[in-house]
């Protein structure tokens, strides 16, 4: 690191598969490093409201709660659509 260099840290909340697209959109063609959260945590498995455990709780299973579709909603919709066929 140069003594007078400007250090910058940028946080992007997106799917890791979009990293190239996100960097390109920001006109970034080189990075020194990437810190990525690419998996579930024990906290998510331990939270009954997340629906990742075998304990009672709503069937959620979303890695990102910004996604409105839960596992419960998805399964119900597929079952309902099957009855309509």
C-alpha positions in Angstrom: 0.0 0.0 0.0 1.4 3.4 -0.9 1.7 5.9 1.8 -0.6 8.5 0.3 -3.0 6.2 -1.6 -6.7 6.5 -1.2 -8.1 3.2 0.2 -11.7 2.4 -0.6 -14.0 -0.3 0.5 -17.3 -0.8 -1.4 -20.1 -3.0 -0.2 -22.5 -4.5 -2.7 -25.5 -6.6 -1.6 -26.1 -8.9 -4.5 -25.8 -12.5 -5.5 -22.1 -13.5 -5.9 -22.9 -14.8 -9.4 -23.4 -11.1 -10.4 -19.9 -9.9 -9.2 -18.6 -9.3 -12.7 -21.7 -7.4 -13.8 -21.7 -5.3 -10.6 -18.0 -4.3 -10.9 -18.5 -3.6 -14.6 -21.5 -1.3 -13.9 -19.2 0.6 -11.5 -16.4 0.8 -14.0 -14.1 -1.2 -11.8 -11.8 -3.5 -13.7 -9.4 -4.5 -10.9 -9.8 -5.3 -7.2 -7.3 -6.1 -4.6 -9.6 -8.5 -2.8 -13.2 -9.6 -2.3 -14.9 -10.6 0.9 -18.0 -12.6 0.2 -20.7 -14.2 2.3 -21.5 -17.3 0.1 -23.4 -19.6 2.5 -25.7 -20.1 5.3 -24.6 -19.5 8.9 -25.3 -21.5 12.0 -27.4 -18.5 13.2 -29.7 -19.0 10.2 -30.1 -22.7 11.0 -30.7 -22.0 14.6 -33.4 -19.4 14.0 -36.8 -21.3 14.0 -38.4 -18.5 12.0 -36.1 -19.0 9.1 -37.5 -22.5 8.3 -34.1 -24.2 7.9 -34.4 -26.5 10.8 -36.4 -29.6 11.7 -38.1 -27.8 14.6 -41.5 -26.2 14.4 -41.7 -22.9 12.6 -42.9 -21.3 9.3 -41.3 -22.9 6.2 -39.3 -19.9 5.0 -35.9 -21.1 3.7 -35.0 -17.7 2.1 -31.3 -16.9 2.2 -32.2 -13.3 1.5 -35.4 -12.1 3.3 -35.8 -9.3 0.6 -37.1 -12.1 -1.7 -40.8 -12.2 -1.0 -41.4 -15.8 -2.0 -41.0 -18.2 0.9 -40.8 -22.0 0.6 -44.2 -22.3 2.2 -45.7 -20.0 -0.5 -43.9 -21.8 -3.3 -45.0 -25.3 -2.2 -48.6 -24.1 -1.6 -48.7 -22.5 -5.1 -47.4 -25.7 -6.8 -49.9 -27.9 -5.0 -52.7 -25.5 -5.9 -51.6 -25.4 -9.6 -51.5 -29.2 -9.6 -55.2 -29.4 -8.5 -56.1 -27.0 -11.3 -54.6 -29.2 -14.0 
